[in-house]
Amino acid sequence: MSDDADQLLVERTRRGDMQAFEMLVVKYQRRIERLIGRFVRDVDLVPDLAQETFIRAYRAIPQFRGESAFYTWLYRIAVNTAKKALSDMKRDPVLTESALASSSDEDDETNRPRHELSHDETPEALMASREIAGTVNSAIEALPEDLRQAILLREVEGLSYEEIALAMACPIGTVRSRIFRAREAIAVKLRPLLDTKQGQRW
Amino acid sequence: MTEPDLPEDRTRAREQLSSLMDGDADAESVAQVCRQWCQDADTRAQWHAYHLIGDVLRSDDLSQRSAGDAAFLRGVRERLAHEPIVLAPAPVQVPADVAGDTVLVEQRAQAGGGGRSRFHPRRWVAPVGMAAGVALVAGAVLVTRPGNGLADLTMASVTRVEQTQGSTDPKAPMADTELVRYLDAHQQFPGTLALGPAPGFLRSATYEPTPSR
């Protein structure tokens, strides 16, 4: 989202705060898994490589100077991790071509991968995914206009609070409050779906 | 829009989470959220839910991977437990006056045609360290030399006194023959300092020159 949004958590991580790094993991894990899924067809490898990406990022974070956004930096680590895994696989005759994604040179994370069904794509998982997306979208539709506009400007358009305040002609405090209330309203609907999932013990 | 019977402190904690997500939090509230993250499962679950909402709004397919998010974090946490805690060097806060001095020294060095700065603390470290080391070793050798360490000292003093006997300056302290007699009278004590000096001897060695009349 915002280049500066991660700065506080990155700084705390650089000073040894593991909790701050865990918050960054939860924020980016889905995007990193999807990105790695573009390279590696073996779906069982995807979470492992995504974890490896975060461990490498953690080791290297003292060298992160903030010249780019944290996610841009993390993205490159994920791409390098996936490419190294592919290179290792090609040298290992035990692994078959089925482990390799057919379009490994394309690292555009917005493209959907074309590979076999994974555990995330079983009928049950797809149904759960559709349920989550449907719940979020219907909750958005049910929001009052000012709350819906505020959260969409933030999450979809990536505007800062200052920019949203200008766009909506209201104080920044009001923007902050609207976005929070919108998130809460959607989370009230979403949490029951998430909390009942197996393994979702936070 | 929030949960109806949510306690006020819980609502405040979630507000902090929402602000932190958007990079709109101060250092104190970030520290507070990190403490809550450690202790409070609701904070972790809410942080996940808020981010999943954002992900779904941007791209539906990101919700496909949300089923194992908590397990994923546990896996990362287990691996992080085997990693050394990272500590990036913090920038040194130089006081304004010291910083000004540094700039001044640099400007002087540049003004001298790129010559070396006359006062560079690092250049003093090696020579001073070597001198301190030599002094320490010399002192240790002197004290631990068996037998005549003090005798050497005494003889050196006597020699200097004898060398200055012909001095024309009556106020020269080493010209006083009382000192020579005093030291000669105590020749029986050399060596006792290293093995356990008599404090009284050290005290009695204090010399007070007789005022000249």
Interface residues (C-beta under 8 A of the other chain):
Chain A: M1 S2 D4 A5 D6 Q7 L8 L9 R12 T13 R14 R15 G16 D17 M18 Q19 A20 F21 E22 M23 V25 V26 K27 Q29 R30 R31 E33 R34 P47 A50 Q51 F54 I55 Y58 R59 I61 P62 T110 R112 D120 E121 A125 L126 A128 S129 I132 A133 V136 N137 I140 L143 L147 I151 L152 R154 E155 V156 S160 Y161 R176 I179 F180 R181 A182 R183 E184 A185 I186 A187 V188 L190 R191 L194 D195 K197 Q198 G199 Q200 R201 W202
Chain B: M1 T2 E3 R14 E15 S18 S19 L20 M21 D22 G23 D24 A25 A27 V30 A31 V33 C34 R35 W37 C38 A41 D42 R44 A45 Q46 W47 H48 A49 Y50 H51 L52 I53 G54 D55 V56 L57 R58 S59 D60 D61 L62 S63 Q64 R65 S66 A67 G68 D69 A70 A71 F72 L73 G75 V76 R77 R79 L80 E83 I85 V86 L87 A88 P89 A90
